[in-house]
């Protein structure tokens, strides 16, 4: 965690050094102000003009140091937050798709939002904490000048208070960590009352269980953990405050019993000690926020480590230039003796173990020719979507090869290879913006909207769709517009017609697919509509992850090899 933070701070070292130096100067100047004040209380009127000039100069230094430190540290803190967000997003974008799918979405969103915000909130406190620390150091130095013995007494009290605070911090961080884990569960339950709204209204017993046990139970658990963590810090803080007054009382007792005690020393000691209570109180009060920030840093570091593996082909996500196509013209795409097995995690917090349980696809071989319309059919769960993800290069096979024009697609070629495809998955994400290359095709896009019968509800304005608040079938049509505009030679459609009304389903199979084929598109379609299988040049049937049948409509069916 701290290594990552130092790496980010290296890029900002001039501002960091300046802000830290000015903060330290402000803190030391504050201690010097106390010394000047103590001298003014005990020296005669003759020394007053000099002391006033010293006082005024120190005030200017305190003010300038605090302002520069606040501005510099806030700038550094927010820059670090921005870099954390960018670095984490870049790692997620460049990570293998299997890692993304295995990670719980609600945990990912919580880390990107809540944990980053927690660190951001702490960054605003950093400057004041640095100044408070410098002030304490300066005050201790002045106490040493006044009386090393009294400094030793103060250090013993501070050490005792620090031990109590350390113990409290360990307990508090442990409870804050448990509350943070409960936050992950709460995010999942939040999704259940939005994504599962229809089901909850149809099942009163489940609705009651979700609210009483999952939502309320988790919210109450977070409440208890946070309150208990805060109570530990509050109790330790009260103990520290008591120590200060005990020390002050001890010093006043020593002064009363010692006839030769220097009144200036005693007054300065009490003045400085009472002033130090403020900065120490500020640091102690910040300990809960520091604890939460430490937990957030740990979760961000864990997430960063989890997505530290990059696909070799995804060397960067920057730049406006499109990648060079792997092949301007391809003849075939093929899977040769491919086998793939899903990893099965042992526990939600454990890393998945490769090859341990889970669904297995293959071994199978499949060749798709340019311009062909291929349907992939079969029951739910038989491996259709997994098969197209292997064809798209989103999954890498455990055994066997992905081939383009008979040549293996190497790891560093994957990103270029994927640019051959447009896809609308069954669990597609609908982007509402058009990228620069697509934005120039607004006229063509409007024609597609009209052809798909959604132009009366959505149009294109400022390189974006005016709305995506459409029915399920209409949203899928809008996703198809994106696929049109990408102008890729291969189009993959996963259960696209499943959410369409009967009329538009017929249009899809009898008009849209034949038109795409006339444009030279290679079409890979997952379908359950056996009435329209004749629209394919060929269809294959999967069962339990293997090809069990290959059929060319209007021709004699041919049994397919599963090896």
Phi, psi and omega in degrees: 000306182290329177296319178296319180296317179295323179298319179291323182289337179302326181287343185241024189298325180299313180293321180298315181295316180298313182296319180294318180297315180292326176295317178296319179298320179296318180294317180293322177296326177297317176297322178295325176300321178296321179295317179297319178299317180296320178295320181296331180287337189241347180263163185284179182293337181296328182273355187297316180302316179297317180295324179295317177297319178297317180299315181296317179297319179293323177299317178298317180295318178299314182295310181297316180298318181293317181296310182297320179295317180298312181297314182296313182291323176295320177297313179297316181299313181290328176294320177297317178300315180298318180291323176301314180297314181296313182298318181292317178297320180295321179295320180294318180296325185267357182283153174302143185299330179298322178295320179297316183291329181282340182272141180291126184299320182295328177290323179294315180295320179298319180294316182292329182262291189293313183295318178295320178295323178297316178294322179298317179297320179294327182297330178289338180272345190299318183297312181296325178292322178295318179294319179299319179296316179296322178297318179297317179298316179297319178296319179296322178297320178293322177298324178295322178294320181293309184195110177302326180294315179292327174298318179299319178297317180295320180294324177297317179296316179295320179297317179297316177297324180294322178298315179298318180295323179296315178298318179296321182294321179297315179295316181297317180296321179298319180286323175296323177297318177295322177295324179293322176295324177293330177298323177299315179295323181295321178299321178295319180291327175301317180296328182294329182273351174256304180292330181255026184301318182295313182296324181292330179281343178266349183225093183298325180294317177293321179302317178295319181294316181299317183286310187287317187264313185277304182288299183298320180299315180291318179298318179294323179296317177298317179302311182296316182296317181291320179296316180295321178296316179295323180297324178297314180295319181297317180295318179294324178295317179298321178296319178296319178298319179298322179300320180300313183290331175297316179295317179299316178299321179296318180295317179296325177293318178298320180296319182293327184270346183251112182291332184265011182293139179282117183297324180296321179294314181296316180296316179298320181296311180297318180300312181293318182296317179293325177292322180298335181302324180298303178301320179295319178299322179297317179294316181297319180294334180277351184301319176301318178294322177296320178297315179295321179295323179294319176297317179297318178300318181296319180291321177296317179297320178297316179295319179298319179293322181298323182256028181282343178280121180255146170292133182304329182280342182261071184284339180199157175245007183266167174100153181258352184276138178283148180293149179292136180296143180293323178210124178295325179228127176242154179256316183217152168238136186213151167247128184243111178051047186273141173222139181217137179230132178286139175286147179241111181294142178286325182206155183303327182266356181265154174288141179299147179256120183297135174081006182258096178073191177090168182290142180240134176249134176093188003289143179209159176231142182207133176238132179241127181268152179300134179084359182277149171252110183248127172260140173245121186234164180149168180291162177300137178085006182274351176112015184296310181294322177299321179298315182289330176292328173292319178296325180281351182080014177283325172251144173259129183294147175291320175226160182087185187221150168262127187239142171236120184054036177082357181253138179299141175272112182284163182304317183287351179262355189301315184296319177295320179299318183294339180289356174284346193244145159243145184215144167238103182281164176294329176252045186298158169250131184263109175281138181265357180250157175253135177284163188309317181295326180281329184297334180285351183256033186298323179295314179296321179297320179297324177296319178295321178299319180291320181294326180272008173061041175230008182293338179283348181246334184219143176222183181247127179217131180054046177058037178206154173288140183292336177200154169237010180278077186232174175291167182301314180294320180291324177297322179292326176294321178294323176296326178292328176298317175304314181297321175303310188291338179290336175054048176267153183289337181240132178240130181246126183234112185261105179053040185297320186278355186298329184258012182263154176289162184305323181294312182286333175297318178296318179300320181300311185283327187262344182236308186292311181297314177299324179294318177298322179294322178295332177284357178092010181287143168268126188244129175239113190236125170270128188212150170247359187275085184295341177296336187245017179298338180292347177287349182266149169289331182199146171226148178242146180248132179253144170218127178051039175082013180227151176280118182252349182204142173229127186229136169252109184308146183069008178234171179287127180302143180242129177292137182260141175286140179262009180258000000 
